[in-house]
């Protein structure tokens, strides 16, 4: 399912957004709104220096969204309803933001693990380490649990009751698709921003 998303999304973009028009089509409008959203999110959290992360964050958002959406099609399963996929995404974000933090700040990146009070450094180190190590776990589990739960409820209701009855639940599932994509993208941006701009705060 993940391979389907990785192959299908670029093909979809290349077909639907190959020739942008001065008078945007509805599909072009959707693409432009998404690009503007990611651009604003990055600039608000990182400033102009965050522009280089646009492709990464936008790609993660597209993968998560279409991965979530795939589970709403009968016969398909969301790759994001698989813990292996969500954990892989979360670990990728974890390693990237730490790598970028070290690359931007050098060894001073680790200073924020010591806290503001030198005497309390041993305590703050433990707290900060636990906080950072829990990020990929919570990031992965949140997406996995919501997508798995939504799919299970939708499938059970469709099998047990007439089609129109589970429509409100399907609508809630669709909202969760958008919401969980938004949360994942925002947290990815915030984690990277916190790593590369920590010294400025």
Steps between C-alpha positions, in 0.01 A plus 500: 500500500787737579658427161168577329489841670865577419448417131147633452534844663786628277317367192180673614686829551682475167168450317277746685754775569726470197390827338391762756248746361467873571135423568536215751292188463340355816777239520769765455337705774525205739869451417573871544316514834707205625828654383408832661406328826835317523691814402323711767543229764875482437550878494300548820710244686844529339506816292665509160770255612236228508432520124742215434274266700196576283537195275547265796201628698273526195590145392432362849163675502401358161607148593311508830187654345471264204606209720217586739257551213578166342335319791165656412493315168335155533754223462798719590681546828670818614878461521470740792283242679815287524727573797810413297423783257413762759803410714727522195363849425533608862857370530592675175371829643684432829837438334461788255420766759782387729744484209397847383525636855858372532588622150363850567626547855786254539559362847313795652183321384534276804503796740122517512502147646671646810223747583530862616639422848848335502442341841189325367670373184488127594124521552440700182710257294275211603182702437618624160617157388169342597315782327694461175491121500125500553440721195532231231294260711211741551522625141477146365236370741269800458482461122484119512226486765276758335524348154459142622204591720330695223539217251375232737189696598419589138542141377291350780216748453493457122480122544227510765267781391371660177737738322334828602504417872881507547539824297554718812777264616658507153488879512674496839762266352555748215544783750753284686691452171546877469554558871767233545684624192491853641629386840784295352612783271480765772693289753767419240541870430508592869760232580730616220447864593578430865823324403638762263383816674531402867800721560303804381228438761 
